[in-house]
C-alpha cells in the first residue's frame, strides 16, 4: 500500500512535469514524461494528457484510444470525455462528438467545467441551431461568469436571431 502511494506520487509528478513541458512547446518531451508516468502507475490523467499531446501531432486515433483507457481507470474524470468530443469535432464528426461532450458535462471530477459547454455551443452554432448554441454558452458562463469571449459569442448569436 505504501509502495503504491509512492508510485502514484511519482506518476503524478511526471504528469505535472509533462504538462509544464507541453506548455513550453516541448511536445516530444511531454509525451515521454506522460509515458513514463503511465509505466510507473497508470492514471486517468496520464492517459488523457498523453492523448492530448499526441493529438497535437495529429494522432487522433491513438489519442481517442488513450482517452478510453483513462475512462476505464476513472469514469468520473471529465477531461477524456471532452477530449474525445474535441477530437471527433476535428474530424467533423459532430453527431458522434455530442454524446461525449454531454458526458463531460456530467462528470463529477472535471476542470475546466465550461469547456464541454463551449464545444457543444460551437457545434450547434455551426449547425444553425442558435437557441441551443446560446443555451450551451450560457451554461459555460455559470462556471466562468466574467468571460468576455463567451458573452460576445452569446451576443453575436442573439443578434443573428433578430
N, C-alpha and C positions, 0 to 999 in steps of 0.2 A: 504494500500500500504506500509506504514512504517512497519506494523506488518509482512507482507510477506518478506520484506527486512531483518528484524531481524531474521526471521525463516530461510531464505536462508543462512544468515551468520552463524547461529548456525549449520545448516546442513553441510555446507562446513567445519566448524571447526571440526565437528565429523568425517567427511570423512578423513580429514588430520590426525587426531589422529589415526584413523583406519589404515591408510597407515603406520604410524610410528610403530604401534603395529604389523602389518603384517611383516614389515621389520625386526622387532626384534624377529620374530618367534612366536609371540603370536596370532595365527590364531583365536582361540576362542574369544579372546578379540576384535580382529579386526571385526569379524562377528557381535558381539554385538554392536560395535560402528557404523558400517555401517547400521545395522537395526535401531538403534536409530536415525541416520541421516535421513533415509527414513521416519520414523514416524514424525519427526519434519517438514521436507519439502522434498518431493520426487525429486531427481535429477538423471540425467543420470549417473553421477559419482557414486552416492550412490549405485544404482542398479548394475552398472558394476563392481565396486570393491567388492561388496558383492558376486557377481557371481564368481569373481576371487578367493576370499578366500574360497568359497565353493568348487570350482574346486580343490583346494589344498587338500581337504578332499575326492576327488573322486566323488563329487556330480555334475556330468556333466549335467544331465537333468535340474536340478534346476539352474545351472549356465547359461545354454543356455536360459532358460525362463527369467531369470533376465536381461540378455543382450537384449532380445527382448523388455522388458519393458523399458530399457534405451533408445533404439532406438525410441520407441513411444514418449518418452519425448523430445529427442533431436536427430533427424535423421542426424544432421551434426557432431555429436560426433563419431569419428572413432574407438575408443577403443573397443566398444562392437562388432563391425563387425569383427575386427581382433580376438577378444577373441572367438567368436563363431567359426570362422575358425580354431583356435588352438584346441578348444575342439573337433571339428569334426576330426581333424588330430589325436588326441589322440585315437580316435575310429577307425582309419584307414579308415575314410570316406572322402577320398581325393577329389573325384568328388564333393561332397557336400560342402567341405571347400572352394574350389576355388572361387565361386561367392562371398562369404562373405569377403574373403581376397581382392578381386578386389574392392569391395565396400569400404573397409577400405582405400585402396589407394586413392580413390576419395573423401573421407570425407574432409570437409573444416576445421574441428576443430579436430586435432589429433596430439598427441605427444606420443611416438616417431614414426615419419613417416616412418622410414625404416623397422619396424617390418613386415608389411604385405609382403613387397618385399622379405625379408629373408624367411618367411614362404612359400611363393609361390616358391621361389628358391629351398627350401628343397623338396617340393612335386615334382617338375619337375626333380630334380636330382635323386630322388628315382625312378622315372618312367623311367629314362634313357633319358629324353628329355633335353639333356645337353645344347643345344643352348638356349632354353627357360630359363633354370635354370640360365645360365650365364647372360642373359639379366635382369632377376629379381635381381640378386645380384648386377649388375651394377646400377640398379635403386636405390637400397639401398645406394650405395656409393654416390649418388647425395646428400643424406642427412647427411651422416657421412663419408666424403671423407678420413679421416685418419684411418678408422677401419681396422686394420691388419688382423683380422679374416675373414672379408668379402673378402679382397684382396686375402688371402690364399685360400679361397673357390673357387674364380674365377680361380686362378692359377691351383688348383687341377683339376677342371672340364675341363679347357682348355687343360691340359696335357692329359686327357682321350680322347680328340678329336684327338690327334696326333698318 
